Amino acid sequence: GIDEKIGPLVEEWVSGKNFCTPDLNIKNVAQEMGTNQNYLSQYINGVLDTTFQTWLNTLRIEESKVLLTDGSKRSIEEIGTMVGFTQVYNFSRWFRTVTGTTPFKFRKGL
């Protein structure tokens, strides 16, 4: 099935943290994985049961949680940029959507 074909490509792409690149779309992600966007879309929608943008931004938020709690003195804005968000507003909004809290509160352990 599609999950056997695309699953390993997705895992490899994710483990390389390629989702931290800003301005990704499903077409260029599929190209990076060596597949086409129809297969990737079917995999994300069918197997992962989500949309491309939600999947991508959830990966970014999960990575940002690591960076927010690694003890560094990076700003929230810098971390948002590091994980692929070009605007701090979008980073904060997605962070709240995915985690239910703000990056600031998450970092403080509130």
Buried (B, 14 or more C-beta within 10 A) or exposed (E): EBEEEBBEBBEEBBEEBBBBBEEBEBEEBBEBBEBEBEBBBBBBEEBBEEEBEBBBBBBBBBBBBEBBEEEEEBEBBEBBBBBBBEEBEBBBBBBBEBBEEBBEEBBEEE
